[in-house]
Amino acid sequence: MKSAVIIFPGSNCDRDMDVALKKFGFKNQMVWHDDQEIPKSDLIVLPGGFSYGDYLRCGSIAGKSKIIKSVIEFANSGGLVLGICNGFQILTETGLLPGVLLQNKYQKFICKNVHVKINNKENKYFKNIKKEVLELHIAHNEGNYFCSKDELKSLINNNQIAVTYCNENGKESDEFNPNGALSNIAGIFNKNKNILGMMPHPERVIDKSLSSDDGNFFFENLIENLK
Amino acid sequence: MNEVNEQIAIDHGLKKEEFSKICDLLKRTPNLTELGIFSAMWNEHCSYKSSKLHLKKLNTKGKKVIQGPGENAGVIDIEDDDAIVFKIESHNHPSFIEPYQGAATGVGGIMRDVFTMGARPIANLNSIHFGSPQHPKTKNLLRGVVKGIGGYGNCMGIPTVGGQTSFDDSYNGNILVNAMTLGLVNKNKIFYSKAAGVNKPVIYVGSKTGRDGIHGASMASAIFDDKIEEKKPTVQVGDPFTEKLLLEACLELMSGKSIISIQDMGAAGLTSSSIEMASKGNLGIELNLNKVPCREEKMTPYEIMLSESQERMLIVLESGKEDEAKKIFDKWNLDFAVIGKTTSSKKIELFFDDNIVAEIPINILAENAPLYDRKWKKTKLPQKIKFNKDDFKKLKITEVLKKILSLPNISSKEWIWQQYDHTVMGDTIQKPGSDSGVVRVHGTNKAVATSVDSSAVYCYAHPLTGGKQVVCESWRNLISCGSKPIAITNCLNFGNPEKEKNMGEFVECVEGINEASKFLDYPVVSGNVSFYNETKDKGIKPTPAIGGVGLIKDYKKMITMSLKNNENLILVIGKTEGHIDQSVFAINILNEKKGPPPDINLLNEKNNGETILKLIEEGLIKSAHDVSLGGIITAVSKMAIKGKKGFKLNKLKVLINKFDYYFGEDQGRYIIEIEPKNLSKVQKILKDNSVHCDEIGLVTEKDIILDKEPIIHIDDLVKSNTNWLKEYMDK
């Protein structure tokens, strides 16, 4: 399976994603933001970081970058596009995913482990995954998902809510919502479920020595589903 | 151009005698630009004029030392061609004036020091000290500093894996912000600042030069007064995004062979970077200031030379490599300009609008800089306090313990470190809030442990003992996670060196640091001095901060401090005499601030530490933690809190008052958790190495059980320990 990780100036989880993808068997290539073409891939990843410094709204400049046209074309033709953290922010800025990521409710950067519940397994990302709840890691200042009432209704009706913040038993409540996200939303799909944006980082939890190894379930499953 | 006179020199922070020395050396009066250059090079921050004589005595050599003090950072060997570049630096003065930018640029500056040498930063730490929590400025300063540190480090994508925060009245008018960075480099590909060869192009890269931070280093060399707010323009503004680009661009250029020398523009900007490179290479340097990329219009040579705009580097390239280098910086959208060349004149010569605007022999600026042997006063060891043990009878151990765990200086700092990205780069295997932060050496089985420590209370009571203690504490923190300590960096934060008492504190702390460093073979490889931490005649407590680095050869053998399994035994390693003077118990519970700090026995320190490493190597230790503030029971409680376990303590078998035993702060001690079946093996190793040990209790599921006291639940201790800072900051 081939994957491509896009590097924007200011991306800083590009290497971590590269390490994770390779560990689980992807042939990964790094693609520079100023390039126009993306090599043939089964998966494109927009990694975390602070693209172009994020001095404007997070992800907004990346959403207008040279490479992003190719990403949009790839996504619109049904290709798998995964955006993590800043990558999720970029996907909302391009309009590939609805809504916006606001500043965290308590106006602080938050770095810690969280649990998320998988809400929909009818897609390439989570089909056959052996878990209902994953322990992943978040590190962000703007992860407070928000969208209009109509958009939320549409997200629910189309089963687009991918993962939601919860406790280790899958219970969702304000107490387990780290950033104030609407309906505890940690990640969403587009209607076709080929695009996934989420705030938690599966690539930071891929072995026992790290704060969790639940990222393994995510990546192992993903490559299996792509075969 | 302005006529320079003595008053203008004094306004630049120079002393009368220093000005006449300049005139003598130059055999003329300097012009304003030249005066600016002298003031930048001869201030305390850049010249180390009060500290140099004493720093020279430090133990800086060792088998693992590749580069000691004198470069941008120190370098140590961690085997297999890998080396760690590391240093700590202060940004105290700017952080008090503008906490966010002050702290942010402190972090940016220290990272540049590390990647200037060719190393990719892999871990950040910080040591931050604030005034009393009740002081009206403390909360905002703390909030700003933490946001600034996070804002810069998080954007750079370097994990912040450890640190230390304290509160003390003596920092009310002078907070301390010390930032430390570790970088990883191949030991055959280290870059230095020494220029070589004549007529080599001098390149400016990074951000443009603006009017920010002019005289920053001079400001950091002065005491504060009521008008300190007016100094805001001397604080630099950080741009972590540009620094991230600069990091990637520099590392890309460094993978080739075109760099002769490289130096970041830190304190005193273009002035000190160009002079240092030329001085080390015994060369001259010629710069055309019209070529310097400027952010603002009509900047004068004076402003260009003294600006402390951030995210800039100066490089001496091999001739003919300019285009190749420029391509890389263009790719990363950074300024790149050839601004001059190296010369054989041994002078710094500056041109602007086709005129020569400064011409100074470099040896005058560097080697002839003033050097002071300041007067200093010795601090006598205070008399031991005779505590009235009857007073203790009113106290309950569990109540005292809960109170200690909730003290500002003991309570959990999670509110702080949760705002730092500590997991980016995917190699953090021990996070903040532990004895050490631990990161794996990417792609290997090795890991590097690192911590930063200071003990201002002990250093204030008796600087010599305090100096030794901080080094030992650092050593213990590294041992506790199973790493072999290799070397240290020090950030020496002190008051006004022109006062005999403050100077004495400096001299004796350095002596203590040196003694411990020698005995433990734990050399000092880099560091920084920050004097003049004084406001309106009130100075800080002497606060040397020690950053330590150790190596774990197989990261799977790393030890954490969380208690693991019920029924496991809890042992105290090292002898307990019950030293109460200067302890948290004495100061905060008994309200007794006098007396000597606990004594340091370096022989036991070394032996105990090395024996712990043997036990870890044999796989006999389940968890470990050093005993520090709050004594044995506070240490065990922190292990319990981390592991969400309880513990039961046996009735004491020693003839020491139980308060002295549990809360005393004798040094050189550790708490370890072992499996009962291994007790005799452990005891044999301890005995063979003549290490004292007390078996004090065992691990329980959730209950804290102490002889004769009501049982409490671990959640009570968790609450005591975690609530204070959250409530203080968010309420």
Interface residues (C-beta under 8 A of the other chain):
Chain A: P9 G10 N12 C13 R15 D16 V19 A20 D34 G48 G49 F50 Y52 G53 D54 Y55 Y106 K108 F109 I110 C111 K112 H137 A139 N141 H201 E203 R204 I206 S209 L210 S211
Chain B: G150 G151 N154 C155 M156 G157 D239 P240 F241 T242 K244 L245 K331 W332 N333 W417 Q418 Q419 Y420 D421 H422 T423 V424 M425 G426 T428 I429 K431 R440 Y555 K556 M558 D730
